[in-house]
Amino acid sequence: MIEARELTKRYGDKTVVDHLSFIVKPGEVTGFLGPNGAGKSTTMRMIIGLDSPTAGSVTVNGKSYARHAAPLQEIGTLLEAKSVHPGRTAFNHLMALAHTHGISRRRVDEVIELAGLTSVAGKRVGAFSLGMGQRLGIASALLGDPAIVMLDEPVNGLDPEGVLWVRNLLRGLADEGRAVMLSSHLMSETALIADHLVIIGRGRLLADTTVDDFTREAGGSGVKVATTEAVKLRSLLAGPEVTISSSAAEELVVVGRDAREIGVIAAQHGVALYELTPQTVSLETAFMELTHDAVEYQSAPADSERKAA
């Protein structure tokens, strides 16, 4: 488990991380999100002791990272895939890490195979593609069989097969009871992997919630219902805390009853439905709305957008 308590980092007059508190729990994939300049990288660096907090604290399995005798066996990290000596082979890089923690060659062979690096294990890392470098970085993070895995943009440079591999890998690690912290700008991928979200902007906590709750709250809790008996269904669903509006002659948008309840009522009264869809927004849309005022650099609209406006 990772636990940050009022974590703060200042560089001179600039506050990069501002009284940030959150928990990354075992058995979950926690998406750590925020726009560029939000303080994500600085926070992750403080978790593993590469930066020292100005105030507050952060612990890894109950201790600061520096107090662990074998930190690779507590938390495996990928922050910068290219931070490897380019003259070393992938195998030698992993063996060097293994020697510092008493990890066996057998485990090195296991993570090489797991990451799909068997055919290139003897090649120098400097000749690796971006995707192969990512795979090596993930292999390094898993080397100590850690209880926590923290990855920054793990699918960067990977092909579709590699993206699917990472997705299944992280889901599997969480299902084994490990705590997984994932930082990514790919909202669609995060939505598929993450259970929980910690979203920051300008160093401050903006949201600490589940993916489902976050998107549902951003898009309202309405349910779109389509039926040829819209008038009849409207009367059946009416109630003191139920709001029903029409988007078309055969469509209703119902707020105050969930899809299951609507379906049961319709079935009990013989009303045929041909659509029953909870109205939610995508994670990307919800994220953009939440972080709009926290974006450090605002892009100008493209010429086509200006002309359309």
N, C-alpha and C positions, 0 to 999 in steps of 0.2 A: 504494500500500500504506500502511496505517496500522499503526504499531508503537508500542505502549505498553510501557514498561519500568519496573516498580516504581512506577507512577503513584500518587501519594498527594495527597490534599487534606484539610486540616483547617481547621475554623472554630472557633477557640478550643480548647476541650477536646473538641469533637466531630470524629471522623474520618469523613468522608463517603465517601472513596475510600481504600482501604487496600492499598498495595503491589500494584497491579493490573497484570498483564502479559498482553498478548494481541496477535495479529496479524490484520489484515483483509487477506486476500490477493486479488490480481487474479484475475478469472475466477470468483469465487465470490460468492454472496449470504450474508453473515454476519448471522445473527439475534442482536441484542444484547438480551438479556432479563434481567428481574429484577423483583421486586415493587416497589410504590411505596416510595420512600425508599431504594432499593438503591444509588443513586449514578449511575444511567445518565445523567441530564441533566447532572450535573456533569462526568462523564467526557467527554461529547460537547462540552461547552463548553470543556473544556481542550484538546481536539483542535484546535479552531479558534481558540484564543487568547482566548476570552472570559473564562476564568478561568485563573489561573496555578497550576501545581502547587506544593504545599508541598515535595514531594520527587519524585524520579523524572523521567521525561521521556516525551514522545510526539511522534512525527514523522509527517509526511505526505509520502510519496514521498521519504523520506530527510532531510527538513529540518523544522524547526519551522515551523508555519503562518506565523508572522510573517516568516520569512526568504524566503518566496516573493514574487517581484516581482508576479506575477499570480495570486493564490490561487484566484480563481474558475475558473481553467483547470486547477487541480490537484485541487480538491475542491469539489463542489457540495453544499450543505446545506439541509435543511429542519428547523429546530428549533421555530419558532413561526410558523405560517402568517399570523397576524394582525399580525405586526410590520412592517406596511406603512403608510405615510401614507394615511389613509382618503380624503383629498381628491384623491389621484392616480388617474389611470386605470391599468388594467393595463398598457397599452402604455407610458405614461410611466414607470411604475415600472421596467419592464424596460429601457427606454432609459437611464434614469439609472444603473442597474447596468452596462449595456453601455459607457457613456462612461468609466467608471472603469477599464475594462480594455481599451479599444481594440477592443471587439467591434462587429461591423457590425450595421446595421439588418436586413440580410438574416437574420442569426442570430436576432434578436429575432422576426422574422416566423415563422421556422421553429419556435421553441419555443412561440409562441402557437398555431400550428396543431397542433403535436404534443400540447399539453395540452388541446385542444378549447376554446380561449378566443377563437376568431376573432370570434364574434358578440357578445362582451362586452368586447372589447379596449379600446373607447372608453368604457366605464363606469367610474365611480369605485369604487375598491376598497371603500370604506365601505359600499356597497350590496350587496356580494357575500354570497352564502350561505356557510356553512361549507365546503361541498364545492367551490365555485368558488374560495374562498380557498386551499384545499389544492392545487388545480390550478395556481394562480398560484405558490404556493410551490415546487411541483415544477418548473414552468417556470423559475423563478429558479435552482434548483439545477442545471439542465441548461444554462443559458445559456452558460457557458464551455466546453462540451463536455469536461467534466473526466474525468480518469482515475479519480477516486474520487467516489462519490455516497453521502452519509450522510443518511438520512431518519428523522425521529422521528414515528411514528404517521401515515404518509402516507395511509392510507385513511380516516382519521377524517372523518366527514361525507359520504363519497362513497356514491353509489347503487351497486347491483350492477354496472352497466356500468363505473362508475369504478373499482371494486375490481378488476375483471378487467383493465382497462387498466393499472393500476399493477402488477398481478402480471406481466402480459406485458412491460411496460416494464422492470421490474427484472431479469427473467429474460434479456431481450434485452441489457441493458447488461452483465450478467455474461458472457454468451456472446460478447460483443465483446472480452472481456478486461479489463473494468473491475472495480474492487473496489467492492462494494456493501455498505454497513452499514445494517441495518434494525432500528430499535427499535420494538417493537409489543407491546401487550397481547393482541392477537388471535392466540391460539395456533394455531387452525385455519388461518388465513391464512399465518402464519409457516411452518407445516409444509409448505405447498404451495410456498413461494417459496425458503426458505433451504436452503443446502447445509451450512453450518457454524453452530454455536451457540457464543456466549460468554454464559454465564449468571453473574450476580453477585447477591450478597445481602449487605446491610449493608456495601457497599463492597468486598467480597472476592470473588475468583474462586471460583465453585462448580463450573463445568464449562466445558471447552473441547474440543469434540468435534463429530462430524457428527450430523445429525438422526437418521439411521438407527441409529447406534451408541447414541445417547442413549436413544431409545425402546426399542431392543432390550434394552439392559442393565436398563432400568427394569422391563420386562415379562418378563424371562427370555428364553431362546432356544428354548423349546419349539415344537413343531409339532403342531397338532391334525389328526388323521387320522380319517376316517370310512370304514368299510368293513363289509360283511356278513361278512367273513372276518377279524375282529379277532384271533382266537386264532392263526390261521396267520401273519398279518402280524407279530404280536408276536414269534413265534419267529424269523422271518426278520430282524427288525431288532435282535434282542438282540446285545449286545456288552459288552466289559469297561467301556467308558466311556459306555454308553447306559442312560438311565433311562426306563422306560415305565410310565405310569399310565393308568388307565381312568376317564373321566368319565361314560361310559354304556356300555351293552352293545355298541354298535357304534362306539364312539369310543375313540381312544387319544391320549394326549399324550406326545410323544416328545422327549426332551432328549438331545442328543449326535449327532444326525443332522439335516442340513438338509432342506428340502422337496424339493430336487432329488434328493438321494441317496435319500430315501424313495420318491419317485416312480419312480426307475429300478429299485430293488429290487422294488417291487410289480409293475411291468410285466414284469420278467424272469421272475417266478413266476406270472404270470397272475392277480394279485389286483386286482380292480376297486376303484377309489377313487371316492367321490363327494364328498369334501372333503379338501383338503390346504392348511391355512392356518397360516402362521407366527404365533405368538402374541406380539403386540406391544401396547403400550399407546399411547394417544394422546399427542401432545406435551403437551397440557394436563395430563393426569394425571401424566406423568413430571415436568413442571415443578412442579406443586403438591407432589408428594412431596419433591422436592429442596429447594424453597424454604420449606417449612412453618415451619421454625424461624427463617427470616430475614425473615418478614413483619412489618412495623412495626406494623400495625394489624390485629388479629384480629376478624373479624365474628362476632357471636353468631348461632346458628342461628335460622332462622325458626320461628314458632310451630308450623307443620305438621310441621317436622322434630323439634321437641322432643316433640310429641304422638306421632309415629311411633316415636320412641326409647323 
